[in-house]
Amino acid sequence: MTSPSWSEDNPVFDDSQTQFSPTSRINKHKSTDPSNPSPSADSSASSPLDTDELPSKLDRLIRNEHTPARRPLSVRGDISLRPELLDQDTGEAVDWSTAVQMYRRWLDGYTGEDSGALLLENPDGEEVEKPANVRFGEHRANKEYARLHNLHDGLEQEYDDLHIAMLSFTASMRNDRGGLRCPADHLHDVDAPRNAVMTRLRRQLPNRRYETAWILEPHTPDSGSEKTAGYAHRHLVVFVEGAVPQSVFEPLIDSHLNNCVPAGKPAHQYDDCIKVQSVDREGEDAVNSIAYYLAEYISDSFDSTEETPEHVEKFNTLLWATGKRRVGYSQGAYDYMEIGYELHTGNEFDDSPTSWELVGYVDEDGEVHRITEESSSSSSMLTATTVAPRLVDPRGDPPPDDATEAVAEDSNRSENE
């Protein structure tokens, strides 16, 4: 789904807006080694190396660098990827197309017709089967939508004159030859300035109450080159009390540019990358609902497998491969979600662990596999909203991604990512 601020009329992601001149884009690697000068003394520029002079690996990378499906997820060597996406002998990452196929098989194992279920047990010995849902399943849209509704209610209850600022950050998807960059390496560079940006935000809003959310979104085919569809860009959402001019957030764009080498100024014009609006349920020029507004930026990751566009599937694969979340909130934002939950339900929010314990799983044939000390070194405790969210509240949290996330989500809530 294309976000409202990234239309064909907005050239933020147009390849021509990168810092690299299109005329510098060539299809063959040129040596930059001073010890290997051009064989022609009269030539002012280095000459392309013959194919047989290039190492086979480098030659292959350069040959395929204009085909996104053939780009390795990463060539940096320091990007954390799922182990199954790395060659066991060489440690090299698989290409994007292969990763998509592996992602499909993984997702089908959780959401397909033959997927199994988790087996939970309480102290009385009662057992409950729960689908082993994952974060790319359709249920996740309901979870994020519920969180955003509760966040709106909580902020509206506590803030006077609530405003929302949307900032957008990206980086060039092209290298200096004009070839496509490896998608995980590109995402790493887009994310690199986050700490600097947040530090600058604290300086810009020293006397204001505010909370934040970070959103990842895929580059779409209709907002730039077809080849760059599926690459990622980031949005920083700031929920702030009181009206704030655009100029307050302009230094955050500068912080991104100063800390992201592939980011170009033409793609980060303030008017294109910053939008500040009031939040008013009745206002004609305001954001009427935080949930409706932000769902435009995240909902396409949770479409059914049959309805997921190709560029979104590539993007989901990138999130799966790197462990990145589509959306993450500040700790204070979670607190306001709890306030909103209590306002909506009339019940006190309770996220204390219950006595439900993971004791096994049921496979696609209905056979029960029990967890023993030999098969698992730990068990997970689940919250009430995790075990039966629809019984607790329709806008509560659905089940976690997997058995281990039940505890991990609670322990990691203070993190933005």
N, C-alpha and C positions, 0 to 999 in steps of 0.2 A: 504494500500500500504506500503510495507516495504521500509524503508529508506536505501539508499546505505551503510550507515555506521553501520547498525545494521543487519548484515548477520549471518548465522549459523556459520561462521568462527570467528565471534567476540563474545567472551564469556561474554560480559559485564553483560548480564541479566541472565546468567545461575544460577540456584538456588545454585549450588555448589560454586558460587563466592560470596555468601553473607557472613556476619560475623558470621552466626549461623552454628554450626557444624551439619551436617545431622544426626550424631549419637545421638544428643540431642533431636531429634524430636520424640515426643511420642503422642499417641492418646488420652490420658486421663489427665485431670488436676491434678496437684500435689499441695498440700498445701504448701504455703511459709510462713505461719503464725508461728512465733516462739512459740506462745502460744499453737500450736497444733502440737506437735512433733510426730514423727513416733511411732505407737503403739509398735513396736518391738525395744527393747533397743539394740538389737544386730545389727540392720540394720543401715548401714551408710548413707542410702539415705531415703528421705521421701517416704512413700507409697502412691499410688493412692487412693483417697477417693472413697468410694463406691458411686454408682450412686444415691442411695436414701439419701445420706448425702449432696449432692450438691443442692443448690437452683435451682429450675426448670429453671429459666432464664439462669443462668450461664451454667447449664448442657446442655441446648439446644444450646447455642452459641458454646460450645466446641465440641459438637457432629457434628455440621455443619461447623466447621471452615476449613475443607478440601474441601468443595464444594463452589466454588465462587458464584454461583447463590443464595445460601442461606445465604450469609454473609450480615448483615445489612450494609447499606451505611456508617453508622458511629455509634460508641458507645461512643464517647468522651463526647458528651453533649455540646460542645462549637463550633461545626462546623455548619455554616449557610447552611441550605438546604431549598428547596422550601417547603412551608407550607403543600402542599398536600401530601408530602412524609413522613409526621410525623403523628403518631397516635394522634388523638385529645385528648384522655384521658391520655395516658402515656407519650407522646412526643417521643416515640421510633421511629427510622427510619425504613422504610420498607426495605426488602432485595433487592439485586441487580436485581434479576429476576422480581420482582414486579415492581420495578422502570422502567425497560426496557419496560414493558407492558404499563405503564402509559405514558412514553415518546412517544411510538408509537401512542397512541391515541391523545396526544397533537400535535405531528407533522402532523398527518393526518388531524387535524382540520385546519391547515394552508396550507397544500400542496396537500391534497386529492381532489378527483373529486368534493366533495361537499363543498369545502372551499369557504369562502366569500371574500369580498373586502372592503378596506377602501374608504370612500367618502370624497373628498377634494373640497374646494370651494375657489375661488379668490374674490377680492373686487367687481368685476363686477357681481358676482352671478353665474359665470360659475362653473360647477361641473365636477370632474374627478374621476373615479373609479380606484383605485390602488390595486393590489393584496397585501394582508397582508403577505408578505414574512417573513420568519424567518431565523436565521443564519445557520440552518442546511439544508436549501434548496439548490437546485442545483445552483441557481443564485449566491450564496455566493462565489463559486469557481471563478466566473468571477470577482467578486469584489476584492478578494485578489490577483488574478493574475494581475489585472489592477494596483493595488497599487504597487506590486513588480516591474512591468515594469517601472512605473513612478519613483519609488525609484531608480532603476538602472540608469535611464536617469539623474535624478537629481544629484546623487552622482558622476556619471561619468563626469558630467559637472563641478562640483566644486572641486573634489578631484584629486590630482596627484597620480598615481600609487595605485589605489584602491585595497585593500585586504579584504578578508572575513575570519573570524575565527568562527568555529562551536565548541561549547563546550556542553557536554552532562552530565546531572545530573540525578541520580536516588536514590532509597532507597530500602532496602529489602522489599519484599512483604510478608515475613514470620514473624510470631512472634517467641518467644523463645521456643515454643512447636513444631514449624514447621508448624503450621496452617496458613492459609491465613489471612492477615489483612483486615480490612474493607476498601473498596476502597477509600472512601472520606477521611478517616483518613490517609491513605497512601499518598494521593495527598497533604494533608495538610503538611505532613512532608517533602515531596519533595520540596514544595514551601517555607518552613520556612526560608531557608538560603538566599533568594533572596536579601534582603537588604545588608547583609554582603558581598555577592558576588559582588554586584554593587559598594559598597564602596571600595572594593579591586580593582575593575577594574579602578576606578578613580585614585587610587594611582599608578597603573601599567602603565597608559597611561596619565601622567599629561601634556605632551606637544604635544599630538596628537589630531587631529580631528577624532572623531568617533561617530557613532550612533549604536543603538542596537535594537534587536527584541527578544522577548521571544516566544518560540513555545512549545506547549504541543503535545505529540505524544503517541499513544497507544502502549503498548507492544504487539508484534505479536506472533501468535502461533509458527512460525518457528524460532523465536529468543530465545526460552527458553521453559519453561513448558507450556503446553496447558492450564493449570489451571490459569496461571497468565496473559493470553492474555486479553487485555482490560484495565489492570492497566496502569497508566500514568508515563511517564518520561518527563523531560524538556530539551530543547536545548536553549542555549544563543547564539545568532548570533551577532557578532561584525563586523560592517563595518568600516574599519580603513584606514586612509591615510598613505600609505607607507608600506614597508615590515616589518613584526614583527615576531620574532622567537617564537616558541612554548613555550619556557621557560617563556615568559612574562605572559602567561595565566595560568601557573601551580599553582600559589598561589590562583587562583579563585577556582580550584578544591579542594584545601586544605580548603578554607573557607567553601565550601559546607560540606565537611566531618566534620569540627569542629562544625558545627551548625545543623547537621542533624543526630540525634542519630541512626536511622536505616541504614544509609549509610555506606557501607564497603569499605575499601581501595582496596581489590581485584577487585571490580567492577568499580573502578575509576583509573585505570592506565592511566598515562598522554598520552601515545601514542594512547590509545584506545578512550580517551574522548576529545582530542583536535585535530582539523585539521585546518590548516591555508593555504589558497590558494590565489593566485592573481586573480583578476577579469579582464579578457581580452577577448573580443569578438572573437578574432582570435587565442588565445593561446591554444596550444595542451594540456598542463597540467594545464590550468587555468579554473576557473569558467567562462564560456562564457556568461551565462545569470543568473542573480540573481533570476529572475522569474522562470526559468526552474529548477534551483537548489533547491530552497526552496519549490516549489510546490510539490516536492516529499514528503515533510514532512507534508503537510496540506491538500492535495486535497482529500484524501479518506473520510474525514468527509462530503463532499458535493456530494457524489455519490447519485444517485436516491435510493429511499427506497428499491427497488427490488434488487439493486446491492450492497448495503452496506454489507460488511462482518460482521459476528456476533461479532467479537472482536471490530470492529469499532463502531457498534451500542451500545455495552456496554460502550465504551469510551465516545461516544456522550451523552449517558444517564448520565454519571458521570459529564460531563461539564454542561449539562442542570440542573442537580440536585444542583450543587454547584455554578452556575453562572460564572464559569471560561470561559475565552476565549481560543480559539485554538491558536491564535496568537495575540500579542500586540507589539506596536512599541514605541520607545522613541519619545518625542515631536519633536526633531530635525529631526527624520526620516520622520515625517509627513510634515515638511517644505520642505524636499528634494522631497517628492512626489509631492508637489505643483509645484516645479520647473520643474520636469519631465513632469507633466501634461501640463504646459505652453509650453515647448519645443515641445511636441508631437502635440498639437492642434493649437498652435499659438494664443491661447486665454488666457487672464488673468484669473487666478483661482479666482473664486468668491464664497465664502461660506457664504455670508451674508444671513440672513433669508429673505424669500420672504413672500408675503402676502397670500400664500396658507394656509388654515386652515382646520384642521380635524373637520368635522361637523357630521360624522356618519359612519355607516358601512352597507354593503349589505350582507344579509345572503345567505345561500346556495339555498334558494328558490327565490332569487331576491328581497326580501322585504327589504325596506330601514328603518333603525333604526336611528333616529336623536339623536345627543348628546344634552342634555339640562343641565342647571345648576344643576338640581337635579341628573342627571345620571353621571355627570363628573365635578370634581372640577377644571379642567384645560384643555386647548387645546394645541395642538402641532403645532409649526411653522416648515415648511419644507423648505429645500434649493432647489435650482433649480436642482441640480444633484440628489436630492432625489426624486423629483416629476417625472422627465422625463430624466433619465440618458442617455438613448440611443439617445435622441434628442440633448443633450448637447455634449456628447462625448462617444464613445464606451468603452473607458477606464476610464470613470468617475465612481463615486460610485453608485451602484444600490440602491434601496430603503432600509431603515433601517429594523431591525428585527421586530419592531412593532411601534405602534403610539407614544409611549413614548420615544423610542430611538432616534427619529429624533432630539430632543433637547439634549438628554443626551450624544450622541456621540460627539457633538461639545463641550459641557462643560467638558467632560472627556478626551479630546485628549491629555492633558498633562500627563496623567497617563500611565505607562508602561503596565499595565494589563488591 
